[in-house]
Amino acid sequence: MCLSVKAKAQKYLYNYSTVGTGRSPIGAIFADFKRDGRVDLATANGDNTVSVILGQPKGAFAPAVSYPTGTSPYAFMAADLRKDKKMDLVTVNT
């Protein structure tokens, strides 16, 4: 069975916020890094950094904090790798 639905795209985005990251972000991960029940954001960046942007009340984000990575990160993931109930970030570099 195949269903086809035609929908119109929303033309405007309301209640959005802009956040700063490192130079040329290659991707984003959303997770609760601070374990406070809020969505946080991490980006891997072309300037050999990963930026962590913590979620704030009412959907806003705090300023980014950048951490160094290896040369040219091209992939990254978030997981509890140490099994300590804290989210870890891992990058894959060239």
PyMOL commands that place a pseudoatom at each C-alpha (Angstrom):
pseudoatom trace, name=CA, resn=MET, resi=1, chain=A, elem=C, hetatm=0, pos=[0.000, 0.000, 0.000]
pseudoatom trace, name=CA, resn=CYS, resi=2, chain=A, elem=C, hetatm=0, pos=[1.342, 3.415, -0.940]
pseudoatom trace, name=CA, resn=LEU, resi=3, chain=A, elem=C, hetatm=0, pos=[-0.133, 6.687, 0.204]
pseudoatom trace, name=CA, resn=SER, resi=4, chain=A, elem=C, hetatm=0, pos=[0.554, 9.971, -1.485]
pseudoatom trace, name=CA, resn=VAL, resi=5, chain=A, elem=C, hetatm=0, pos=[-0.060, 13.241, 0.324]
pseudoatom trace, name=CA, resn=LYS, resi=6, chain=A, elem=C, hetatm=0, pos=[0.519, 16.688, -1.082]
pseudoatom trace, name=CA, resn=ALA, resi=7, chain=A, elem=C, hetatm=0, pos=[1.344, 19.338, 1.503]
pseudoatom trace, name=CA, resn=LYS, resi=8, chain=A, elem=C, hetatm=0, pos=[2.324, 22.976, 1.323]
pseudoatom trace, name=CA, resn=ALA, resi=9, chain=A, elem=C, hetatm=0, pos=[5.609, 24.047, 2.879]
pseudoatom trace, name=CA, resn=GLN, resi=10, chain=A, elem=C, hetatm=0, pos=[5.536, 26.644, 5.613]
pseudoatom trace, name=CA, resn=LYS, resi=11, chain=A, elem=C, hetatm=0, pos=[6.845, 29.933, 4.225]
pseudoatom trace, name=CA, resn=TYR, resi=12, chain=A, elem=C, hetatm=0, pos=[7.888, 31.525, 7.521]
pseudoatom trace, name=CA, resn=LEU, resi=13, chain=A, elem=C, hetatm=0, pos=[9.579, 30.262, 10.671]
pseudoatom trace, name=CA, resn=TYR, resi=14, chain=A, elem=C, hetatm=0, pos=[8.292, 31.853, 13.854]
pseudoatom trace, name=CA, resn=ASN, resi=15, chain=A, elem=C, hetatm=0, pos=[9.901, 31.926, 17.302]
pseudoatom trace, name=CA, resn=TYR, resi=16, chain=A, elem=C, hetatm=0, pos=[13.348, 30.918, 16.090]
pseudoatom trace, name=CA, resn=SER, resi=17, chain=A, elem=C, hetatm=0, pos=[16.739, 31.851, 17.498]
pseudoatom trace, name=CA, resn=THR, resi=18, chain=A, elem=C, hetatm=0, pos=[20.111, 32.144, 15.870]
pseudoatom trace, name=CA, resn=VAL, resi=19, chain=A, elem=C, hetatm=0, pos=[23.188, 30.717, 17.551]
pseudoatom trace, name=CA, resn=GLY, resi=20, chain=A, elem=C, hetatm=0, pos=[26.876, 31.147, 16.855]
pseudoatom trace, name=CA, resn=THR, resi=21, chain=A, elem=C, hetatm=0, pos=[29.115, 28.168, 16.133]
pseudoatom trace, name=CA, resn=GLY, resi=22, chain=A, elem=C, hetatm=0, pos=[32.650, 27.638, 14.956]
pseudoatom trace, name=CA, resn=ARG, resi=23, chain=A, elem=C, hetatm=0, pos=[33.547, 28.325, 11.310]
pseudoatom trace, name=CA, resn=SER, resi=24, chain=A, elem=C, hetatm=0, pos=[31.844, 26.214, 8.622]
pseudoatom trace, name=CA, resn=PRO, resi=25, chain=A, elem=C, hetatm=0, pos=[29.817, 23.738, 10.709]
pseudoatom trace, name=CA, resn=ILE, resi=26, chain=A, elem=C, hetatm=0, pos=[29.493, 20.346, 9.006]
pseudoatom trace, name=CA, resn=GLY, resi=27, chain=A, elem=C, hetatm=0, pos=[26.622, 18.966, 11.049]
pseudoatom trace, name=CA, resn=ALA, resi=28, chain=A, elem=C, hetatm=0, pos=[24.570, 19.227, 14.219]
pseudoatom trace, name=CA, resn=ILE, resi=29, chain=A, elem=C, hetatm=0, pos=[23.549, 16.864, 16.996]
pseudoatom trace, name=CA, resn=PHE, resi=30, chain=A, elem=C, hetatm=0, pos=[20.711, 17.528, 19.410]
pseudoatom trace, name=CA, resn=ALA, resi=31, chain=A, elem=C, hetatm=0, pos=[20.975, 15.855, 22.836]
pseudoatom trace, name=CA, resn=ASP, resi=32, chain=A, elem=C, hetatm=0, pos=[20.626, 16.632, 26.541]
pseudoatom trace, name=CA, resn=PHE, resi=33, chain=A, elem=C, hetatm=0, pos=[24.339, 17.109, 27.313]
pseudoatom trace, name=CA, resn=LYS, resi=34, chain=A, elem=C, hetatm=0, pos=[23.772, 18.904, 30.629]
pseudoatom trace, name=CA, resn=ARG, resi=35, chain=A, elem=C, hetatm=0, pos=[21.125, 16.379, 31.823]
pseudoatom trace, name=CA, resn=ASP, resi=36, chain=A, elem=C, hetatm=0, pos=[18.687, 19.146, 32.732]
pseudoatom trace, name=CA, resn=GLY, resi=37, chain=A, elem=C, hetatm=0, pos=[15.796, 18.045, 30.509]
pseudoatom trace, name=CA, resn=ARG, resi=38, chain=A, elem=C, hetatm=0, pos=[16.516, 20.731, 27.885]
pseudoatom trace, name=CA, resn=VAL, resi=39, chain=A, elem=C, hetatm=0, pos=[17.614, 20.141, 24.326]
pseudoatom trace, name=CA, resn=ASP, resi=40, chain=A, elem=C, hetatm=0, pos=[21.240, 21.117, 23.721]
pseudoatom trace, name=CA, resn=LEU, resi=41, chain=A, elem=C, hetatm=0, pos=[23.073, 21.434, 20.414]
pseudoatom trace, name=CA, resn=ALA, resi=42, chain=A, elem=C, hetatm=0, pos=[26.566, 20.423, 19.300]
pseudoatom trace, name=CA, resn=THR, resi=43, chain=A, elem=C, hetatm=0, pos=[28.215, 21.193, 15.959]
pseudoatom trace, name=CA, resn=ALA, resi=44, chain=A, elem=C, hetatm=0, pos=[31.434, 19.907, 14.414]
pseudoatom trace, name=CA, resn=ASN, resi=45, chain=A, elem=C, hetatm=0, pos=[33.181, 22.778, 12.664]
pseudoatom trace, name=CA, resn=GLY, resi=46, chain=A, elem=C, hetatm=0, pos=[35.646, 23.298, 9.837]
pseudoatom trace, name=CA, resn=ASP, resi=47, chain=A, elem=C, hetatm=0, pos=[37.980, 25.247, 12.138]
pseudoatom trace, name=CA, resn=ASN, resi=48, chain=A, elem=C, hetatm=0, pos=[38.921, 22.006, 13.974]
pseudoatom trace, name=CA, resn=THR, resi=49, chain=A, elem=C, hetatm=0, pos=[36.505, 22.567, 16.845]
pseudoatom trace, name=CA, resn=VAL, resi=50, chain=A, elem=C, hetatm=0, pos=[33.256, 21.200, 18.191]
pseudoatom trace, name=CA, resn=SER, resi=51, chain=A, elem=C, hetatm=0, pos=[30.817, 23.739, 19.640]
pseudoatom trace, name=CA, resn=VAL, resi=52, chain=A, elem=C, hetatm=0, pos=[28.398, 22.927, 22.455]
pseudoatom trace, name=CA, resn=ILE, resi=53, chain=A, elem=C, hetatm=0, pos=[25.383, 25.197, 22.788]
pseudoatom trace, name=CA, resn=LEU, resi=54, chain=A, elem=C, hetatm=0, pos=[23.319, 24.562, 25.912]
pseudoatom trace, name=CA, resn=GLY, resi=55, chain=A, elem=C, hetatm=0, pos=[19.558, 24.927, 25.895]
pseudoatom trace, name=CA, resn=GLN, resi=56, chain=A, elem=C, hetatm=0, pos=[18.041, 27.582, 28.124]
pseudoatom trace, name=CA, resn=PRO, resi=57, chain=A, elem=C, hetatm=0, pos=[14.524, 28.131, 29.470]
pseudoatom trace, name=CA, resn=LYS, resi=58, chain=A, elem=C, hetatm=0, pos=[11.848, 29.132, 26.959]
pseudoatom trace, name=CA, resn=GLY, resi=59, chain=A, elem=C, hetatm=0, pos=[13.700, 27.517, 24.027]
pseudoatom trace, name=CA, resn=ALA, resi=60, chain=A, elem=C, hetatm=0, pos=[16.652, 29.901, 23.831]
pseudoatom trace, name=CA, resn=PHE, resi=61, chain=A, elem=C, hetatm=0, pos=[20.307, 28.819, 23.660]
pseudoatom trace, name=CA, resn=ALA, resi=62, chain=A, elem=C, hetatm=0, pos=[23.371, 29.981, 25.599]
pseudoatom trace, name=CA, resn=PRO, resi=63, chain=A, elem=C, hetatm=0, pos=[26.443, 31.224, 23.711]
pseudoatom trace, name=CA, resn=ALA, resi=64, chain=A, elem=C, hetatm=0, pos=[28.525, 28.443, 22.151]
pseudoatom trace, name=CA, resn=VAL, resi=65, chain=A, elem=C, hetatm=0, pos=[31.543, 27.005, 23.930]
pseudoatom trace, name=CA, resn=SER, resi=66, chain=A, elem=C, hetatm=0, pos=[34.075, 25.536, 21.478]
pseudoatom trace, name=CA, resn=TYR, resi=67, chain=A, elem=C, hetatm=0, pos=[36.513, 22.707, 22.160]
pseudoatom trace, name=CA, resn=PRO, resi=68, chain=A, elem=C, hetatm=0, pos=[39.461, 21.676, 19.959]
pseudoatom trace, name=CA, resn=THR, resi=69, chain=A, elem=C, hetatm=0, pos=[39.293, 18.493, 17.874]
pseudoatom trace, name=CA, resn=GLY, resi=70, chain=A, elem=C, hetatm=0, pos=[41.769, 16.737, 15.635]
pseudoatom trace, name=CA, resn=THR, resi=71, chain=A, elem=C, hetatm=0, pos=[42.410, 17.958, 12.108]
pseudoatom trace, name=CA, resn=SER, resi=72, chain=A, elem=C, hetatm=0, pos=[39.353, 18.425, 9.886]
pseudoatom trace, name=CA, resn=PRO, resi=73, chain=A, elem=C, hetatm=0, pos=[36.492, 16.686, 11.725]
pseudoatom trace, name=CA, resn=TYR, resi=74, chain=A, elem=C, hetatm=0, pos=[34.141, 15.193, 9.144]
pseudoatom trace, name=CA, resn=ALA, resi=75, chain=A, elem=C, hetatm=0, pos=[31.815, 13.116, 11.323]
pseudoatom trace, name=CA, resn=PHE, resi=76, chain=A, elem=C, hetatm=0, pos=[30.780, 13.082, 14.951]
pseudoatom trace, name=CA, resn=MET, resi=77, chain=A, elem=C, hetatm=0, pos=[28.360, 11.387, 17.325]
pseudoatom trace, name=CA, resn=ALA, resi=78, chain=A, elem=C, hetatm=0, pos=[26.988, 11.687, 20.840]
pseudoatom trace, name=CA, resn=ALA, resi=79, chain=A, elem=C, hetatm=0, pos=[26.557, 8.655, 23.101]
pseudoatom trace, name=CA, resn=ASP, resi=80, chain=A, elem=C, hetatm=0, pos=[27.132, 7.539, 26.681]
pseudoatom trace, name=CA, resn=LEU, resi=81, chain=A, elem=C, hetatm=0, pos=[30.351, 5.706, 25.815]
pseudoatom trace, name=CA, resn=ARG, resi=82, chain=A, elem=C, hetatm=0, pos=[31.683, 5.495, 29.382]
pseudoatom trace, name=CA, resn=LYS, resi=83, chain=A, elem=C, hetatm=0, pos=[28.342, 4.239, 30.758]
pseudoatom trace, name=CA, resn=ASP, resi=84, chain=A, elem=C, hetatm=0, pos=[28.338, 7.014, 33.389]
pseudoatom trace, name=CA, resn=LYS, resi=85, chain=A, elem=C, hetatm=0, pos=[24.935, 8.438, 32.332]
pseudoatom trace, name=CA, resn=LYS, resi=86, chain=A, elem=C, hetatm=0, pos=[26.672, 11.458, 30.779]
pseudoatom trace, name=CA, resn=MET, resi=87, chain=A, elem=C, hetatm=0, pos=[26.639, 12.194, 27.061]
pseudoatom trace, name=CA, resn=ASP, resi=88, chain=A, elem=C, hetatm=0, pos=[30.053, 12.033, 25.330]
pseudoatom trace, name=CA, resn=LEU, resi=89, chain=A, elem=C, hetatm=0, pos=[31.002, 13.609, 21.976]
pseudoatom trace, name=CA, resn=VAL, resi=90, chain=A, elem=C, hetatm=0, pos=[33.319, 11.798, 19.572]
pseudoatom trace, name=CA, resn=THR, resi=91, chain=A, elem=C, hetatm=0, pos=[34.703, 13.183, 16.303]
pseudoatom trace, name=CA, resn=VAL, resi=92, chain=A, elem=C, hetatm=0, pos=[36.202, 11.397, 13.331]
pseudoatom trace, name=CA, resn=ASN, resi=93, chain=A, elem=C, hetatm=0, pos=[39.049, 13.406, 11.819]
pseudoatom trace, name=CA, resn=THR, resi=94, chain=A, elem=C, hetatm=0, pos=[41.162, 13.156, 8.681]
for i in range(1, 94): cmd.bond("trace and resi %d" % i, "trace and resi %d" % (i + 1))
show_as sticks, trace
zoom trace
